[in-house]
Amino acid sequence: MEDVAIEQRLEAYRPELTGYCYRMLGSAFEAEDAVQDTLVRAWRGYDRFEGRAALRSWLYRIATNVCLTMLDSAQRRVRPMDLGPAGSGRSTDPGEPRPDEIWVGPVPDSRLLPEGADPAAVVAERESVRLAFIAALQHLPPRQRAVLILREVLAWSAQEVAELLDTSVASVTSALQRARATIAAADTTADPRTPLDEEQRALLARYVSAFEAYDLTALTALLHDDATLSMPPLPLWFRGTGDITAWMAGTGSGCRGSRLVPVTANGMPAFGQYRRSAGGTGHDPWALIVLEISAGRIAGVTNFLDTARLFPLFGLPPHLGQDVGQADQPQQLGQLRAGATDDELAPVPPGGQA
């Protein structure tokens, strides 16, 4: 029974440790591995812990060491925009897929927040896991990254961070200043998902309607003039409504007739995109679409194409049956307009049954 109590006590920290490790590593899958390793080490060493420090601080020390070790041999994770200039929307060659290990990946909000989390904590959590911010963090050396996250995101004191990293307060302060300068030079602007924002809900409803109708004129009207479109693991990306529309009208036109199922990722609105099945029955997974919204319009669209791993992570079904789609969309759009909670916007299960 004592072992069970210890496991339950440690397990309560899994969501916040997942958020910390995700910011450090830039991958939801690596973050889960790091947290599992952290909790196993903590369980094995619990007898030696004996309350000499706060349990939370001790767990973060273990998690930090796990992440720093993982980052020793890891390549910096990036977004397609980090690899080269924007492409032409008239291109027909998206390039060869790059290995998963180089990309900043998405994470479900549900993995980072405990059930019944305070609404203010939800907003703060979403603000600090936006894709652009996670990508900017990857430009920092690992220890600077830890300092910035602990000081700026988790609001630890300089003394607490110095003790965790076995260094001095002066070193922590210096590392924080350098990290702030790097982050300030990056473009991290995007509005986190705010369930009570009527304007954002209306924007998302218009996006779903336009995408499913494949009305490129209506879609373009929702984008900022300098919006970006990227498709990891493909390196090709676009900037500007002209090239985005040209791509969607040309090589990307296979998305015509798609269905979208709403989820949330990185504190932002997202959708599981299903394209018509090659066999002609229902719709199959194609991409996890994550939208970055700024000032009432869409500033970035990231289509993550690794659906084999991402759709199960986000609880999305492996197939939408023939009876799922247009008949279900008015209900989903109505929920978007009416301000449904994230739970109410849960993915449609296989076969379309609730």
Disulfide bonds with the S-S distance in Angstrom:
none
